[in-house]
Amino acid sequence: MKKCIKYSCILLFAINSLQAQEVLTGLHANETIRQIYENTDALHQKTISRFIEHKAISLPFIEDFSNYTTYPDTALWIDIQAYVNQSFAFNPPSVGVATLDAVDKQGKIYPHAQKEAFPADSLTSRPIRLDSIFYPFPKALTVADSIYFSFYFQPGGGIGFPWAKLGDAPESSDSLILEFGYYSGDTILAYYSYKDFLLFDNYTIGDTLYSPCDPSLFIIATQEYETGDTLSFPCDSVMMMETIWKRVWSTPGMSLQSLADSLGRDTNDMLFQGVMIPITDSVYFNKGFQFRFRNYASLEYSENNPTWASNVDYWNIDYIRLDRARNFADTIVDDVAFSVNPGSILAHYQAMPWSQFKNNQSGEVKQNMAVKLSNLSAVVKNTAYVYYISDTTGNQINNYDGGSYNISPVLSSGFQNYPAHTFPPVTVQFPTDTHSKAEFIITHIFKEAGSGDKNPKNDTVRFTQSFSNYYAYDDGTPESGYTVINVFSDRTAMALRFSLKNADTLRAVGMYLNHVLDDANMFEFTLTVWADSSGWPGRVIHSETVQPEYNINLYGFQHFYLSKAVPLSGKFYVGYQINTKNYLNIGFDQNHNNSQHVFYKTGNYWENSFLSGTPMLRPYVGRALTPVHISTSDKSSFALEVYPNPANNLLNISLPEHINKQDVIIEIYAINGQKVYRGDGAASINVSTYQTGFYTIKAFYKETQQISISKFVVYH
C-alpha cells in the first residue's frame, strides 16, 4: 500500500541504519473475488435476449452489507466490482461494508491503473421505482413525498501509526463520487455477443474478417490464422436502456485520522461520516432511477520493485437508505447492530489442530470474548445479548445469556461498554472424540428488546470455529502484503513461531502468496523449520527448496508438502530463507496482531517484528498427507464436478467412477460462510430453495482424506 510503503521505509531506515527492512504493501489481487469470479463468470456474461433490462425494485432501499460477503447482492445491485467484507473497515455502523479500491471484479489490479488518478470501481443499484409505491396502498410519487438518500462512508487505511494501518488511505488526488441516474428513453449498444466459427482460409495480420452471422460486423486480424483455426466473431448487438448520470456528491481522498479529527471522535467512536441528500429534481421520479458510487484511485510504486504495485485507495461504504417521508434531520438510523464479528474464541490462534486441542483445552480458549455493539439511534435502547455454540448437526454444547441492558447512542457515547454484553465469559468445554477434525458454529445475537427492531439482518453474526490439522494466526483475509528486504545483500529470512501441546509431526506448510506485477513471487526459495532457542529461532532442523505455484481454488494459499516428515515438540518456527535478489510478498492479516511471534533477519541476527498484524503462514501437522492439486486444469484422481452452473433446480454432482459415493461427504457453504448442506455423496442436490448467489461445494473422500472444492451459482 503506498502510504505504508512511504512511511514504513522512512522510519525503518532511520531505526535500522538501512540494514533490516520489513515492508507492508497493498494487494495486487483480491483472491476471494478472483476465484469466485472465475468460477461464476457465466452468470454475468449470459445473454438471454438482445436487450438487457434490469428488473426494477420499489422503495424503501436499505442495504448495510451485514449478512453476506464478497459480491454485492444481485437483488439490489447490477455490478460486482465492489468487495463486500467484514475486514477492511474500522468501527463501522454495522458489521459488513462495501469496499471500493483499485482492483476489478476479478480481483486484479485494473489494466489501466497508473500513478495518476484513474477510474476504478463502481457500485450501481438496480433501477428503483420513484414513480410510485404500492404499499401500504398505491400512490404516485412526487417531490412533495420528501425522498432522501443517505449513507455512511469512511476512507480506508485505519487509524494509528503507519505500521499499524488497516488497508490503504486514498490520496488527496483520489476521490469517492456519488451519481444519480435516470432513463433517457433511448436505447444504446451494451456490447456484442460472440460465437466461435471455423476458418476455411488463411489470414495474415491486418486482414479484415467479416462475421458469418452479420456481414456488417467485422474484426481485424492481429495475428496469423490458418485453415481449421477457430475464431470468435461478433454476432448479435445487445442493447440496453440509456441512463443519464449526474454527479450529486463527491469527496477527495483523506486519511481516517483527518476524518476522525473533523468529527471530533476517537477510537471508541463510530468513525464513519454520514451523508444526507434530498431528491428534488423531477427528472428522477420515474421507473428507472438509479444511483452509483465510483472511486478514482492512483498507484504508487518503485519501478524496480514490482511487488510493491498493489491494491490501494480504499473507501468503505455502509448503511445506505433511500426512502420517502424523510427530512434533512433524519440522519439517525433507528437500529442496534453488531459493528464487527467477534470471531474466534481461541486464545492464541484463529484455528488449530483438533488433535492438539481436544485433550488440552485449558489455556487455549479465551476467558472472554470482545464484542463491539452499537446503538445507531438517537435514544437509549433496551437491548439483549446472547451467544451459543453448536456442532455442525445443530446440537448446542454451550450457551450464554447476557441479559438486558440500556445502551446509549453510539454517536454521543461511543460503543457499548456493559461487560456482560461486550466482554462475555467463555466457559465452554468442547466434547472430545476420535475424529481428526471438528467444526463448531458460534452464533451471537444482539437485538432490541420487544418487537421494535427495524433491521434484524445485522442482529446475528456467526463464526465457524475450525479444528483441522493446521495452526493459523490469521483469519484467511489479507488486508495487505508483507515483505522483508535487504538493501546491502541478497540474504533475507522470516520465521513465525508456533507452540505444540504434544509432540507431533510437521507434514506441510501453507503460505498465502500475493499475486504481484510480472509474477515477481514466482521464484525458488528455501522453506525452513527452526528449533527454539530461548524464544528465538535457533538451529535449522529442516529446509528444502520450493517453487511456488498459485493455487487459485484455495483462497491464495500455496501448500508445500515436505519431502520428509519433521518430528517436533514444544516451540518451533516455520518460514523461509532467500539468498537471491528477490522479495517474497506474503499475505498480511492486519486484523490480528501477532507481531510477538514474527521474526525476520537480513544479516546474522534475528529481529522481532513491530508491524501490527500476522504474515499468513500455516503449518500442517499430524498423519501423512496426500498432496492434492485442486484446479480446473489439473484433474486429480479425486475431482469434483458440478453442473449445470448456474443452477436453479437440481445441481448434479459428478465424481470419478471408482469412488464409492457413500465414502464421500458433501458440504455446501453460502457466500457468508454458513453451511447450508451436509450429506453423503449423491447424484444430485435440490437447490431450488437456495437464494440466488454464489456457493462453495466441498467433497471429502474419507478413504484417502482428499478434498476437492468447486464453486457454483444458484440463479432464479
N, C-alpha and C positions, 0 to 999 in steps of 0.2 A: 504494500500500500504506500502511496507516495508520501503521505505525511509522516508515517512511521519510519520510512527509509531515511527521510531527510533528517529527522530529529535523532533517531537512534544512532545513525552513523556519526553525527557530530558529537554526541555525548559519549559514545563508546570509544571513539578515537581519543578523546580527552582523558578518559579514565585509564585506558589500557595502552596508551602510547603506540597506537597503530599495530598492536600485536594480535589481539584476540577480538573477534567480531562475531556477535550474534545479530542477525538482521531479520526483521519481520517484513514480509511482502504481502500484497493482496493475492487473490486467487486468479490465475489465468483462466480457469474454467470452474463452473459450478457443477460438480459431478452429479449431485442429486437431480438437478434439472436435466442435464445432458443425457443421463441414462434413461430416464423415463421418457424423454422426448424421442430418443432414437427407437424406442420400442413401441411408441404410440403415434408416430408421425401420421399414420393413415387417418386418424381421427380428424386432424386439422387440414389434411390435404384432400380429403374425399369431396368430390363434386357430384352432387345428386342431380342437379339440373344446370342449365346455362344461366341461371340467375340466383344470386346469393341474397337471401332475405333472412335477417335475424329476427326471431320471434320477440315481440315487444313484451315488456313486463310493466306492472302497474305500481303506483305508489302504495305504501312507502318503500323506499330503497334503504336498507340498513345492512351494513357489512362491517364486521370487526375482525375477520380472518381468524376466529378463535377455534374453530372446530375442524380444521383441515390444514394441510401443508403442501408445499411445492408449487403447484399451479393454481391460478385463480379459479374460483368456482364457475363452471360454464353456465350455470343457471343465472349468473349475474354479469359475467364478463365475456367478451368475444375474442380477446387475445391472451397470450400466455407468456409474455415477456417478463412480467414482474415475478418475484420469488416470494412466495408466502412461507413464512418461517416463524419459529419461536426463539431464534438465537441472536439476531442482529440488533435488536432494539434494546435500549437502556430505559428501564422504568416506563414501559408503555401503559396506556389506559387499561387495556385488556390484553390477555395472552394472545399472541399472534399478530403479525404485521405483514404488510406487503412492502418488499424492498425493491426499489429501482436502483440500478447500478450500471456497470459498463459491460455486462455480458448479455448475450441474446437468449432467445427462447430455448436454444440447445445447450445453454450453459457455457458458451465460449465467448471470448472477447470479440466484440464486433469487428468485422473485417475492415471497416472504415475508421476504426479507432485511431486517434492521433493525440499529439501533445496539446493541440488547441481544442477548445470545446467542440464536441460533436454530438449530434442527436443520438440518444441511446434507447432506453426502454420506454414503452408505453403501457398504460393500464386503462383499457377502454371498456366502458359499460355497454351492456345490451341497450337497444332502444327502449326508452321509458315513455309511457303514455302520459304526456302532460296535457292532452286534450280533454281527458275525462277520467273519472273514477267510477267504480261500480259497487263499492262497499263503503258504508252500510246501505247506500242507495245510489242509483246512477245520478251523475251530476257532471256538467261541463265545467272545466277548469278555466279560470282567468287569472289575470294579475291580482285581482282582489282576493284570491284564495291564499295569499301570503305564503308562497312556496320559498323555502330556504334550503340551501345546500351547505353542509358543514362537514368538517373533517379535522383530524389531528395530523400533524407532521413533525418529523424530527430529522435533523441532519445526522448522518452516521458518524462513526469514529469513537463513540463512547465519551467518557469524561475521566480526567485524571492525568497522570504522567504519560508521556508519549509511548513508553514501553508497556503501558497497561491499557491501551486503547482497545476498542471493540469495532473492528472493521475500519473503514477509511472515511474521513470527513471530506465533503465536497469543497473545492476551492472557490474563491470569490468569483472566478470567471465561469464556474458551473452554475446550474440553476435547476429549479423544480418549477414546472409550469402546469397550470390547470386550464383546460379549454372546454367550452360548451359547444355542442354541435346540434344541427337540425337538418332535416332533409330539404334539399333544394327543389325536389320534384323531378330532377333529371336522373337518367341512368348513365353510368360510366363503366369503362372496362376495368374489371378487377384483375384478371390475369387470363392467360391462355392455358387450356388443358392440353396435355401432350399424349401422344401414342407412339409406340415403337413400330418401325417398319423395316423390312429387309431391303437392302440396297441391291440393285441389279446392274450397277455400273461402277466404274472407278471415278473418284473425285479427288481433286487436289485443293490445297489451301487457297481460299478466295472464291471458289466456285459457289454459285447460287443453287440451292436445292429447294425446290418448291414442295409444299406439303401435299401429299397424295389425297388428303381429305378436304383440303380447301386451297385451291391454286392461288388464291390471293395472299396466302401466307407463305413465307419462305425463311430459310436460315442461310447464313454464310458459313461455309466450311472453314474451321480453324485448324484442321489437321487433315491428313490424307486418309481416304477411305477406299476400301476395295469391295468388289462384288461379294456379297454374302455377309457384309457387316450389318449390324443393327444400329439404327439411329432414331432418336426421338424427334418427332415433328409436332409443331403446334397444330391443333385441330379446331377445338371449339373456343369461341370467345365467351368467357364467363363474365357476366355483367353484375352490377350492384347499384343500389341507390346512392346518389351522390350526397355526401354530408359536408356541409359548410361549417368550418371550425372557427371559433373566435376565442382569443386569449382573454380570460377574465381575472386571472391572478397569477403571480409568479413571485419567487424569492431567489436571491443569489445564494451561492454556497456560503457556508459558515461552519464554525466548529460548534459542537454541542455545548461547550463551556460558554461560548458567547451567547447562545440562546438562553442557557440557564441564567446567566447574569442579567440579561434583558428582562427575564420573567421574575427575577428575584427569588429563584428556587435553588435548593441544594439537592444532594444525592438521596435524600429520603422523600423527595417530591416526584410527582409525575412530570417528566422532562419532555413533554410534547406541547407544541403550540397549537391552539385551536384557531380555526378559520371559519368565518360565517359569511355566506354570500347570498343575497336575495336574487331571485329570478324575476326580473321585471320587464324584460323585453318580450313582447307578444309573439315574436318570431319563434320562440321556443315552445309555445303552447300548441304542440301537435303530437302526432303519434310516434314521431321519430326523434325525440330529444335524447341526446347522449352527452356524456362527459368523459374526459380522459385526462390522466396525468402523464406528463412526459418529463424526461430529465435530459440535461446536457452534461456530459462528463468529459474529462481530459486525462490522458495518461501522462505519467512522469516516470522515466526510467533512464538508465545508462545504456547507451548503445553497446557497450562492452559486456553488459550483464543482462541477457535476455530473460533470465529467471526472475528479474525484478519487474518486468512489464506484466501487470496483473490487474485484477478487478479493483475498481476504485470508486470513490464519489457516491457513497450510499445515501439514499433518502428512505426513511421509513414512514409509512402511511398507515393510519389506524382509524377506526370508528367513523366510517363515512355514513352520513344520514341525509336523505332527501325526502322531504315531506311537506304537506300543506299545514295551514293553521299554525305557523310558527312566527316568531318575531326576532328582531335583532338581538334581544336579550336572552333568547332561547339557546344559550351556548352550553348549557349543562345537560349531561346525559343522565337520565333517571335510571341508574343501573348500579349494581355491585358486581365485581368481577375479580377473577384471578389476573394478576399482572404478569406472572411468569409461571411456568410449570415447575413444581418443586423438584422433580427429577428423582435421581437415585437415592435410596435410603442407606447405601453403603457408606461407611465412614471414610474409606481411603480411595475407592475406585468407583467407576461407573458400572463396571461389570467385572466378575472374577470367576474362576473355575468352580463348578459345583463340588468337585472332589476336594478342593481346598477349603471351601466354605462350610459345607453341611455339618461337619463334625467339629468345627472350630468357630462357631458363630459369635462367641464372646469377643468384643473389641472390633469386630468387622462391620457392625451395624451402628449407624449414628444414634446418639442418645436422643437427639431432637432433630426435626426437620425445620427448614426455613421456608416459610410460606408468605408470599407477598400478595396482599389483598387490598383492593381499593374500593372506595365508595365514590362513584363519579357524580353523584347528585349534589345538590346544594344543602341538603338537610341530613340530620343524623338518621341512620337506618339501623333497625334491629335485625341482626343477621345471625345465621347459624353455620357452623363448620363441622364437618365430619370427614374421616377418611377410613377406607377399609382396604384390606389386602386379600386377594383371592388367587386361586390357582387357575390354570387355563380351562378347567371344566366349570368354573364359576363358584366353586366351593370356597367360602370365606374362611380364612385362617386367622384373621385379626381385624379388629375394628376399633375406632376411637371416636368419641363424641366430645367435641369441644364446647358444647352448649351454645347459648346465645349471648350476644354482646351488641351494645350500641356503638356503631362505628361512625366517626366523624367524616365529613367530606375530605377527599384527598387533596383538593385544591387549596384548602385552608389549613389542614392539619397533617398532611402527608399520609403515607400508607399506614394501615392499621398496625398497632403495636401491642395488642392484647395477647399475652403469651399463649393462652390456651388455643388461640386460632393461628397465630403466626409462628409459634415455636413449639408445636405439638410433640409430645414424647413418642419415642418408638420403643415398644416393648415386645415386639413380635419374636416368636421362636418358630423358625421355619421347620416344617416336617422333613425328616430325613428319609432317604430311600436308597435303592441300589442303582438308580439310573445315573447316566453320565452327565445329564443336563437337566435343567429345570427353568421354568419361567413363572413369574408371578406378576399380577396386574395390581398396581397401586392406584386407587381411584379416590380423588379428592372432590368434595362437594362443598361449595360456599354459596349461600343464597340468602335473599331477603326473607325474613320470616313471613309466614302467611302466603297470600296469593298475589302480592303486588309486584313480583319480579318481572321486569319488562323484557329481558333478554336472557333466557335460560341457557343459550348456547355457550356462554362464557362462564357458567357456574360450575362446570365439571371439567376436570383435566385428568388425564390418565398417563401413567408411565409403566412401561414393561421392564421389570427388573429381570435381567438375563443372567443366568448362571450357566455358562457353557464350558469351554476348555481354554479360555484365554483371559488375560488381565487387560483392562482398559481404564486408563485415567481419563480418556476423552469420551465425549458423548456421540461421536460419529460425524459431527458437523464442523468443518474448519471455517473459522472466520478470517484467517489469513494464512501466510506461509512462513515457515521457519527455515533459516539458512545460517550456516556457520561459514565465515570467510576468513582467509588469511592473506594479508597484503604482502607478506615477505617470503612465503614459501608455499609449497603445494600441500602441506600437511594440515588436515582438519579431522576432527573426530567429535562425535556426540554420543552420549550414553544416557539411558533412562533407567532409574533404579526401581526394582520390584522386590517384594519380600514374600517368601513361601511360608506357609504354616507347617507343612510336612514336606519331606524330601520328595522331589518329583523329577520329571524328565522333560527337557525342552525339545519340542519337535519342529516348530516353525515360528516364523516372525511375520506379522502383518504390519505393513508400513503404508501410510497414506501419502502417495507421491503426487504432488500437484502437477497438472499439465501447464507447461510454460512455453514461451516462444521457441520455435525451432526445435522442439523436443529436447531441450537442453538438460532434462533429467535422465535422458536415456544413455547412461554410461555405466561402466562397471565400477563397483565399489566393494569394499570389504565389510561384510556383515560380521559383527563381532559380539562375543559374550565375554564379560569380565567377571571375576570374583570380587567379593567385597574386601576392602582394606580400610578398616576404621571409618566407614561411612563414605568412602570414595571408591571409584573404580580402581581395581587392583590388577592382578595378573590376568592375562588373556587365557581363557580356558577353551575357547573355540573361535575360529574365524574361517571364513570362506568367501571367495569372490562370487558375486552375484550380478546378474544382468537384469535390470528392470524390464517388465512388460506391463503396460497399463491394462488392468483388469476392469473393463467397462461395466461389468454387471455387479460388482460388489462395492459400489459407492467409493471408488477411488483407492481401496486398499489393495496393494500388491502383496501376495503371500509367498514368502520364500521358505520352502521346505528344506530343512537342514539335511546335509549329506549323511550325517550320523546323529544318533541320539546324544544329548548332552545332559548327564545327571547333574542335578542342582539341589542345594539346600540353603535355607536362610535367605540372606540378601544376595541379589545378583543384578547385573547391569546388561542391558541389550542396546545396541546402537550400531554405528558404522565408523569406519576409518576410510579416508580418501587421501591418496598420495599423488593425485594429478590436479591440474589447474581447472577443476570443475567444482561447482557448488550444488549440493543436493537441496532441493526445495521440498520440504515436508509439510503436510497439513498441520495447522496450529489451532487448537481449540482455545479460544480466549475467554470462554465462559467458565472454565475450571482451572484454577491456578494450582499447579503442582511444581512450581519452579524449584522447590527444595529437593526434588528428585531428579532434576535435569542438570547434566554436566556437559561441558564442551572443552575442547583442547585444540590449540593451534601450535603448541611448542612441546615442552617437556612436562608441563604441569596441567592438571585439570583445574577448571574453574567452575563454580556454581552459577547457574543461570540466574539473572534477575529479571528476565522477561516474564510478565504475568500471563500464564497460560500453560498449555501442555502440547508438546510435539506428539503427533498421532502415530504411536508405535505400540504394537500389541504382541506379547509373547504367548505362544500356544504350548500348553503342557499336557501331560497325560500319556495315554496309549498312542501307538503309532498311527499316523495319519496317512490317508491315501490322497496324494496330490490330485486335485480336480480342477481343471481349467474350464470354467463356465463361460462360454462365449458363443456367439452366433456363428463364428467361423471355425470353431474347434469343437466338434461334437464328440464328447467323451462316451464311454460305454454306458453311462447313465445320464441321458439327456432328456429333459422335459420339453415337450412342445404343446402349445395350446392353440386352438382355432375354433371358430373364426375370431379374428381380432381386428376391429372391435366386435364384441358380442352383446346381444340383447336378450337372449333367452337361455340357451344351453351353451356352456363352454366345454368343448371337447378336449380331452386330455390324451396325449399320445406318449407312451413310454416304450423303451426297447422291448422286443418280443420275449427275450429270455428272462425278463424280470417278472416275478410274481407280484401282482398288484397288491396283494394282501400284506406284502412286506414293505410297502411304501406308505408313508404318512404324508398327506397333502394338507397344506395350510394356505389360507388366503388372507392377505392383510390389506386393509383400506389405506388410502393415501396418508391418513393421520397416524398410521402405525397400529391401529386397532385390528385385532384378529377377528375376522368375520366368518371363518370356516376352518374346521379341522376334521379330518376323517381319513379312512384308508383309501388307497388308490382306487379310482373309479374311472369309468369310461367318459363320464360327463358330469358336470355340476350345474345345477339350476341357478342362474344369476339374474333371473327376471325381476327379483325384488331388490337387487342391489341398486344403489343410487348411481347415476351417471358419473363417471370419473375413472381414475387410474387405480389399478390394483397390482399387488405383487403376489405371485403364487410360488410356493416353495415345496419341493418334493424331497423327502428324506428317505433314503434307502437303508433300512435297518441292517441288512446283511453286511454291507461294506462301509457304513457310516458316511456314504456320499450324499452330497446335497446338490440339487440343481434348482436354479431360480429363473423365473421368467416374469415378464410384465404383460398385462393385458388391459384393455379398456372396456368398460361397460358403457354403452351408448344407446339410450332410448329415444 
